[in-house]
Each structure stands twice: as structure tokens, then as C-alpha cells.
């Protein structure tokens, strides 16, 4: 019984570790997209101020 519980807990711990890693990767992706969006927005604002 205790061995089965240990295996279950280890499995859950592994799953949580994987989820935490995926969340970290998602955070990095979101940061990169935000940087790109900010850059593009600044370029668009620059174009609109030229009087196009």
C-alpha cells in the first residue's frame, strides 16, 4: 500500500515538474512575442507620425 502511494506521489511530482517547465517555456514565448509586438507598434507609431 505505501509503495503504491509512493509511486503515485512520484508520478504526481513528475507531472508537476513537467507543468512547471512548460509554464516557464510559455512565459519565455510570451515575453518574446510581447517584445516583437512592442517593436512593431513603435515602428507603426513612427510611420504614422511621418504623415503617411
N, C-alpha and C positions, 0 to 999 in steps of 0.2 A: 504493500500500500504506500509506504513512504517513498520507496523507489519510484513508483509511478508518479507520485506528486512531484518529486524532484525532477523527473523527466519533463513533466508538464510545465513546471516553473522555468526550466532551462529553455524549453521551446518558446514560451511566452517572452522570456528575456531576449532571445534571439530575434523574435519578431519585433519587439520594441526597439532593439538596436537598429534593425533594418529600417524601420519607420523613421527613426531619428536621423539616420544617414540620408534618407530620401528627402526629409524636410530640409536638411542642410543644403542639399543639391537644389531643391526648389527655391530656397532663399537666394542662392547664388544666381540662378537663372532670372529670378525676378529683379534682382539688383542690376544685372546686365541689361535686361530689357528696359528698365527704368532709365539707365544711363543713355541708352540709344534713343529712347523717346525724348528725353531731355535735350539731347544733342539735336535731334530733328526739329523739335519745337523751337529751339534757339535759332536754327537756320531759317525756319519759316518766318519767325518774327523778324529776322534780319531782312528777308526778302520783302516782307510787307512794308517795312519802313523805307525801302528804296523807292517806293511809289509805283510799283508794277500794276 
